[in-house]
Amino acid sequence: MHLPKIQDADLQEKVVLIRVDHNVVKKGKIKDPYRIDASIPTIEYVLENGGKPILMSHVGRPRDKKTKEITVSEETSVMPIVDYLKSEFKLNFKIAFDDQPDLNRNNYLDELQAGKIDGLYLPNTRWFPGEEAKNSAKEKFSRALSDLADIFVNDAFGSWQPHASTVGPTTFLPSYAGLLMQKEISNLERVLSPKRPFLAVVAGSKFDTKIEPLNALLKKVDHLIIGGVIYNAYLCAKYGIEINGISEEDVTAARKFLDLSKPFSNKIIELPFIVESKNLEDKIEGKYRIIPVKELKTKKKLDFVLDAAPESFQEKVVRSAFLKTETIFVNAVMGLTPQFSDGTIALNSLISENEQAAKFFGGGDTLQEFKTLLPDLYTQALKNEKYYFFTGGGTILKAIKEDSPYGLEPVKALLKDE
């Protein structure tokens, strides 16, 4: 199978519908523009080659899970993104259509065709009922999107769900992978076929969503380190303890993981020190303490465990694993931020000490906390060819589980027979 690339397309005077992953707005403000910045080369490539871009992205979760109702509001509007494109890159984009458009052609498209603006930006795709539908509404929305353009380009590798805006236009339009999509796939292949030794660090809040990716990783890595709530569940399952806030559901999932991981248990490196706190909201002196994992005893009950202590990353076994490896993959925040961040600071600082390893980071929280906690190191990393920051962490874990980027539905939809 062949992945059609945007470089293969004739863009001159063509309206190009580009699916980007600009899901960076929280409560009406841009939290971190990295995903927008990463998509700029594709947008500029279209403009430089005579194309007329129409951008689209989902923003937030405006659909209520229980009532299924969609709330259209400024909090999930693409307006901050359009403003950012203008202020930072001098790109004059206009938001097309009303809050709940039917996507019929109108004067905005005429402005685009006439070259009066650089491009259009569609409203949040999740404002449309057809975006996440699984019936005829999905096909109707897909066709409406396709009717706007001559060509479809998917540059949203971080948006792996097979929604109308990520897979629908491939049915109706010549479709290509954008420059960022190509870059993400190329670097993902370096994770899937790593230079060894290979170390992975994964954290998260729900163990049941991590079992399959973790088991897939265990077959690939030389060392695996777990953090966050899933590490707490792991400790509960392995040592027969209780930790405040860890559900029985997560502990059950952790037990399942332990059973499945037995053939590879020697690859798991346990962080030897954890931080227990009586208080969930604040880090109060005298209300938290560092506990050695080796002292955990069956039936012991702990208060909230909110971080991996930085002492963990000074232990010989842990330091050796990080400093002697050739490939590092990180999808992890160690603690409950912003109060408990010492573990994450220690993790990223130790990784930076290994100057020869290829370092791959994925996940919005992973990148955001890196940038917030270690801004100088983050800025240096962006310029360092040894680092690569993926725009989507969930996408990477799903691809790792499937052992290929080409099984992801939006990518699969682009593939053509040779």
C-alpha positions as CSV (number, residue, x, y, z in Angstrom):
1,M,0.0,0.0,0.0
2,H,1.1,3.6,-0.8
3,L,0.5,6.7,1.4
4,P,-0.3,9.6,-0.9
5,K,1.6,12.7,0.1
6,I,0.7,16.3,-0.3
7,Q,3.8,16.7,-2.4
8,D,2.1,14.4,-5.0
9,A,-0.9,16.8,-5.5
10,D,-1.4,19.6,-7.9
11,L,-2.6,22.4,-5.6
12,Q,-2.7,25.3,-8.0
13,E,-6.0,27.2,-7.7
14,K,-7.5,24.2,-5.8
15,V,-9.5,24.5,-2.6
16,V,-7.8,22.3,-0.1
17,L,-9.7,21.0,2.9
18,I,-7.1,20.4,5.7
19,R,-7.9,18.4,8.8
20,V,-5.5,19.8,11.5
21,D,-5.3,18.9,15.2
22,H,-5.7,22.3,16.8
23,N,-7.4,21.0,20.0
24,V,-5.4,23.4,22.2
25,V,-8.2,25.7,23.5
26,K,-9.3,25.4,27.1
27,K,-12.1,27.7,28.2
28,G,-11.6,30.0,25.3
29,K,-7.9,30.3,25.6
30,I,-4.9,28.6,24.0
31,K,-3.2,26.4,26.6
32,D,-0.2,25.5,24.4
33,P,0.2,26.4,20.7
34,Y,2.6,23.6,19.9
35,R,0.1,21.7,17.8
36,I,-0.8,24.8,15.8
37,D,2.9,25.6,15.3
38,A,3.6,22.0,14.1
39,S,0.9,22.4,11.4
40,I,2.2,25.6,9.9
41,P,4.5,24.0,7.3
42,T,1.6,22.2,5.7
43,I,-0.6,25.3,5.7
44,E,2.3,27.4,4.2
45,Y,3.0,24.6,1.6
46,V,-0.5,24.8,0.3
47,L,-0.4,28.6,0.1
48,E,3.0,28.6,-1.6
49,N,1.8,26.1,-4.2
50,G,-1.3,28.1,-5.2
51,G,-3.8,26.3,-3.0
52,K,-6.7,27.8,-1.1
53,P,-6.9,26.2,2.4
54,I,-9.9,25.5,4.5
55,L,-8.9,24.3,8.0
56,M,-11.0,22.2,10.4
57,S,-10.3,20.8,13.8
58,H,-12.3,19.6,16.8
59,V,-11.9,21.6,20.1
60,G,-12.7,20.3,23.5
61,R,-15.7,18.2,24.3
62,P,-18.9,20.3,23.7
63,R,-21.1,17.2,23.6
64,D,-22.6,16.0,26.9
65,K,-21.9,12.3,27.4
66,K,-25.2,11.7,29.2
67,T,-27.7,14.0,27.4
68,K,-25.8,13.9,24.0
69,E,-26.6,17.6,23.7
70,I,-24.0,19.8,22.0
71,T,-23.2,23.1,23.6
72,V,-22.0,25.8,21.2
73,S,-20.0,28.4,23.1
74,E,-16.9,30.6,23.1
75,E,-15.2,28.1,25.3
76,T,-14.9,25.6,22.4
77,S,-14.7,28.1,19.6
78,V,-11.8,28.1,17.0
79,M,-11.6,31.9,17.3
80,P,-8.5,31.9,19.5
81,I,-6.8,29.8,16.9
82,V,-7.7,32.1,14.1
83,D,-6.4,35.1,16.2
84,Y,-3.2,33.2,16.9
85,L,-2.6,32.4,13.2
86,K,-3.0,36.1,12.4
87,S,-0.8,37.5,15.3
88,E,2.0,34.9,15.1
89,F,2.1,34.0,11.4
90,K,0.4,36.9,9.7
91,L,-2.1,34.5,8.2
92,N,-5.5,36.0,7.5
93,F,-8.1,33.3,8.1
94,K,-11.8,33.9,8.6
95,I,-14.2,31.6,10.4
96,A,-16.7,30.4,7.8
97,F,-20.5,30.0,8.4
98,D,-22.6,30.4,11.5
99,D,-22.5,28.5,14.7
100,Q,-24.6,25.6,13.3
101,P,-24.1,25.9,9.5
102,D,-25.4,23.5,6.8
103,L,-22.1,24.1,5.0
104,N,-23.7,25.5,1.8
105,R,-21.5,27.6,-0.3
106,N,-21.6,31.3,0.6
107,N,-19.7,34.6,0.2
108,Y,-16.8,33.3,2.4
109,L,-15.9,30.8,-0.3
110,D,-16.1,33.6,-2.9
111,E,-13.6,35.6,-0.8
112,L,-11.3,32.6,-0.6
113,Q,-11.5,32.0,-4.4
114,A,-10.8,35.6,-5.1
115,G,-7.7,35.6,-2.9
116,K,-9.0,38.3,-0.6
117,I,-8.2,36.1,2.4
118,D,-5.5,33.4,3.1
119,G,-8.0,30.8,4.1
120,L,-11.1,29.8,5.9
121,Y,-11.5,28.0,9.2
122,L,-14.6,25.9,9.8
123,P,-16.3,26.0,13.2
124,N,-15.4,23.3,15.7
125,T,-16.2,20.0,14.0
126,R,-17.7,18.7,17.2
127,W,-20.4,21.4,17.1
128,F,-21.9,19.3,14.2
129,P,-23.9,16.2,15.2
130,G,-22.6,14.3,12.2
131,E,-18.9,14.5,13.3
132,E,-19.1,11.7,15.9
133,A,-22.2,10.0,14.5
134,K,-22.2,6.4,13.3
135,N,-25.2,6.5,11.0
136,S,-26.3,8.4,7.9
137,A,-25.6,11.7,9.7
138,K,-21.9,11.0,9.5
139,E,-22.0,10.4,5.7
140,K,-24.1,13.5,5.2
141,F,-21.6,15.6,7.1
142,S,-18.7,14.0,5.3
143,R,-20.2,14.8,2.0
144,A,-21.0,18.4,3.0
145,L,-17.4,18.9,4.0
146,S,-16.2,17.4,0.8
147,D,-18.4,19.6,-1.3
148,L,-16.4,22.6,-0.1
149,A,-13.1,21.6,-1.7
150,D,-11.2,19.9,-4.5
151,I,-8.7,18.1,-2.4
152,F,-8.5,16.7,1.2
153,V,-5.3,16.7,3.3
154,N,-5.1,15.0,6.6
155,D,-2.5,16.6,8.8
156,A,-4.1,15.6,12.2
157,F,-2.1,12.5,13.3
158,G,-3.1,13.2,16.9
159,S,-6.8,12.8,16.0
160,W,-7.0,9.0,15.5
161,Q,-10.7,8.5,16.0
162,P,-12.5,7.6,12.7
163,H,-14.8,10.7,12.8
164,A,-16.4,12.3,9.8
165,S,-13.7,15.0,9.5
166,T,-10.8,12.6,9.7
167,V,-12.0,9.8,7.3
168,G,-15.2,11.0,5.6
169,P,-13.6,13.2,2.9
170,T,-11.4,10.4,1.7
171,T,-14.5,8.8,0.1
172,F,-15.3,11.8,-2.0
173,L,-12.0,13.7,-2.7
174,P,-8.4,13.0,-3.8
175,S,-6.8,12.6,-0.4
176,Y,-3.2,13.1,0.9
177,A,-1.1,13.1,4.0
178,G,0.2,16.5,5.1
179,L,3.8,17.2,6.0
180,L,3.2,16.9,9.8
181,M,1.3,13.6,9.3
182,Q,4.3,12.3,7.3
183,K,6.7,13.5,10.0
184,E,4.7,11.9,12.8
185,I,4.5,8.5,11.0
186,S,8.3,8.6,10.2
187,N,9.1,9.2,13.9
188,L,6.6,6.7,15.1
189,E,8.3,4.0,13.0
190,R,11.5,4.9,14.9
191,V,9.7,4.1,18.1
192,L,8.2,0.8,16.7
193,S,11.7,-0.2,15.5
194,P,13.9,1.4,18.1
195,K,17.6,1.5,18.5
196,R,18.4,-0.6,21.6
197,P,18.4,-0.5,24.5
198,F,14.8,0.9,24.5
199,L,13.2,2.4,27.6
200,A,9.6,3.6,27.9
201,V,7.9,5.7,30.6
202,V,4.1,5.6,30.7
203,A,1.7,7.2,33.2
204,G,-2.0,7.8,33.3
205,S,-5.2,8.0,35.3
206,K,-7.1,4.8,34.1
207,F,-5.4,1.4,34.1
208,D,-8.0,-0.3,31.9
209,T,-7.1,2.0,29.0
210,K,-3.4,1.3,29.3
211,I,-3.3,-2.6,29.6
212,E,-3.1,-3.3,25.9
213,P,-0.5,-0.6,25.1
214,L,1.6,-1.5,28.1
215,N,1.6,-5.2,27.2
216,A,2.5,-4.3,23.6
217,L,5.3,-2.1,25.0
218,L,6.6,-4.8,27.3
219,K,7.3,-7.0,24.2
220,K,9.3,-4.2,22.6
221,V,11.2,-2.5,25.4
222,D,14.2,-3.4,27.4
223,H,12.9,-1.4,30.4
224,L,9.4,-0.1,31.3
225,I,8.7,2.5,34.0
226,I,5.1,3.2,35.1
227,G,3.9,6.4,36.8
228,G,0.9,8.3,37.9
229,V,-2.4,6.7,39.1
230,I,-1.6,3.5,37.1
231,Y,1.5,3.0,39.2
232,N,-0.5,3.4,42.4
233,A,-2.9,0.7,41.1
234,Y,0.1,-1.5,40.2
235,L,1.5,-1.2,43.7
236,C,-1.9,-2.0,45.2
237,A,-2.2,-5.1,43.0
238,K,1.3,-6.3,43.6
239,Y,1.8,-5.6,47.3
240,G,-1.8,-6.1,48.5
241,I,-2.1,-2.6,49.9
242,E,-4.8,0.1,49.7
243,I,-4.2,3.7,48.5
244,N,-6.8,6.4,49.0
245,G,-8.5,7.3,45.7
246,I,-7.6,4.1,43.8
247,S,-10.7,2.3,42.7
248,E,-11.2,-1.5,42.9
249,E,-11.8,-1.3,39.1
250,D,-8.2,0.0,38.6
251,V,-6.7,-2.5,41.0
252,T,-8.5,-5.3,39.1
253,A,-7.1,-4.0,35.8
254,A,-3.7,-3.8,37.4
255,R,-3.9,-7.5,38.5
256,K,-4.8,-8.4,35.0
257,F,-1.7,-6.5,33.8
258,L,0.5,-8.3,36.3
259,D,-0.7,-11.7,35.1
260,L,-0.2,-10.8,31.5
261,S,3.2,-9.3,32.1
262,K,4.7,-12.2,34.1
263,P,6.9,-13.4,31.1
264,F,8.4,-9.8,31.0
265,S,8.3,-8.8,34.6
266,N,12.1,-8.4,34.7
267,K,11.7,-5.5,32.3
268,I,9.6,-3.4,34.7
269,I,11.6,-1.0,36.9
270,E,9.7,0.1,39.9
271,L,10.3,3.6,41.1
272,P,11.6,3.0,44.6
273,F,10.2,6.0,46.4
274,I,6.6,7.5,46.4
275,V,5.1,10.6,48.0
276,E,2.1,10.1,50.3
277,S,0.0,13.1,51.2
278,K,-2.9,13.6,53.6
279,N,-4.1,16.5,51.5
280,L,-5.1,16.2,47.8
281,E,-5.4,19.9,47.1
282,D,-2.2,21.4,48.4
283,K,1.3,20.3,49.3
284,I,1.5,21.2,53.0
285,E,4.7,20.8,55.0
286,G,4.2,18.1,57.5
287,K,1.2,16.6,55.7
288,Y,3.2,14.6,53.2
289,R,6.1,12.1,53.4
290,I,8.3,9.9,51.2
291,I,7.8,6.1,51.5
292,P,10.2,3.5,50.2
293,V,8.3,0.9,48.1
294,K,10.4,-1.9,49.6
295,E,8.7,-1.2,52.9
296,L,5.2,-1.6,51.6
297,K,3.4,-4.4,53.5
298,T,0.2,-6.4,52.8
299,K,-2.9,-4.7,54.1
300,K,-1.1,-1.4,54.6
301,K,-3.4,1.6,54.0
302,L,-1.9,4.7,52.5
303,D,-3.4,8.2,52.1
304,F,-3.2,9.8,48.6
305,V,0.0,8.9,46.7
306,L,0.6,11.9,44.5
307,D,4.1,11.7,43.1
308,A,7.1,9.6,42.5
309,A,9.8,11.1,44.8
310,P,12.7,12.7,43.0
311,E,15.0,10.4,45.0
312,S,13.7,7.6,42.8
313,F,15.6,9.0,39.9
314,Q,18.9,9.0,41.8
315,E,18.8,5.3,42.5
316,K,21.5,3.4,40.7
317,V,19.2,1.0,38.9
318,V,17.0,3.8,37.6
319,R,19.8,6.1,36.6
320,S,21.6,3.3,34.8
321,A,18.5,2.4,32.8
322,F,18.1,6.0,31.6
323,L,21.7,6.8,30.9
324,K,22.6,3.6,29.1
325,T,19.6,3.4,26.8
326,E,19.6,4.5,23.1
327,T,15.8,5.2,22.7
328,I,13.5,6.7,25.2
329,F,9.7,7.0,24.8
330,V,7.8,9.2,27.3
331,N,4.0,9.5,27.8
332,A,4.0,10.5,31.4
333,V,3.5,13.0,34.1
334,M,4.7,11.6,37.4
335,G,2.6,13.5,39.9
336,L,-0.6,15.4,40.5
337,T,0.3,18.8,39.1
338,P,0.8,21.6,39.9
339,Q,1.2,20.7,43.6
340,F,3.3,17.6,43.2
341,S,5.7,18.1,40.3
342,D,9.1,17.1,41.7
343,G,8.9,13.6,40.2
344,T,8.2,15.0,36.7
345,I,11.1,17.5,37.0
346,A,13.5,14.8,38.1
347,L,12.3,12.5,35.2
348,N,12.8,15.0,32.5
349,S,16.1,16.3,34.0
350,L,17.5,12.8,34.1
351,I,16.4,12.1,30.5
352,S,18.3,15.2,29.4
353,E,21.5,13.8,30.9
354,N,21.5,11.1,28.2
355,E,22.8,13.1,25.3
356,Q,23.1,10.2,22.8
357,A,19.6,8.7,23.1
358,A,16.7,9.5,20.7
359,K,14.0,10.9,22.9
360,F,10.3,10.8,21.9
361,F,7.6,12.5,23.9
362,G,3.9,12.2,23.4
363,G,0.7,13.5,25.0
364,G,-0.7,16.9,25.7
365,D,-0.1,16.8,29.4
366,T,3.4,15.4,29.0
367,L,4.4,18.3,26.8
368,Q,2.6,20.9,28.8
369,E,4.1,20.0,32.1
370,F,7.6,19.7,30.5
371,K,7.1,23.2,29.2
372,T,5.7,24.6,32.4
373,L,8.1,23.0,34.8
374,L,11.3,23.2,32.8
375,P,10.8,26.0,30.3
376,D,14.5,26.5,29.5
377,L,15.1,22.8,29.0
378,Y,11.9,22.5,26.9
379,T,13.1,25.4,24.7
380,Q,16.5,23.7,24.2
381,A,14.8,20.3,23.5
382,L,12.7,21.9,20.7
383,K,15.9,22.8,18.9
384,N,17.6,19.5,19.7
385,E,17.4,16.8,16.9
386,K,17.6,14.1,19.6
387,Y,14.2,15.1,20.8
388,Y,10.9,14.6,19.0
389,F,7.5,15.8,20.4
390,F,4.5,14.0,19.0
391,T,1.3,16.0,18.8
392,G,-0.9,13.1,20.2
393,G,-0.1,10.7,23.0
394,G,-3.2,8.6,22.7
395,T,-2.5,8.0,19.0
396,I,1.0,6.8,19.7
397,L,-0.2,4.3,22.3
398,K,-2.8,3.0,20.0
399,A,-0.3,2.6,17.2
400,I,2.1,0.8,19.6
401,K,-0.7,-1.6,20.5
402,E,-1.3,-2.3,16.8
403,D,2.5,-2.3,16.0
404,S,1.9,0.0,13.1
405,P,0.8,3.5,12.2
406,Y,-1.1,2.2,9.2
407,G,-3.8,0.5,11.2
408,L,-5.1,3.8,12.5
409,E,-8.4,4.5,10.7
410,P,-7.6,8.0,9.4
411,V,-4.2,6.8,8.0
412,K,-5.8,3.6,6.6
413,A,-8.4,5.8,4.8
414,L,-5.6,7.5,2.9
415,L,-3.8,4.4,1.7
416,K,-4.0,3.4,-1.9
417,D,-3.0,0.3,-3.8
418,E,0.5,0.6,-5.4
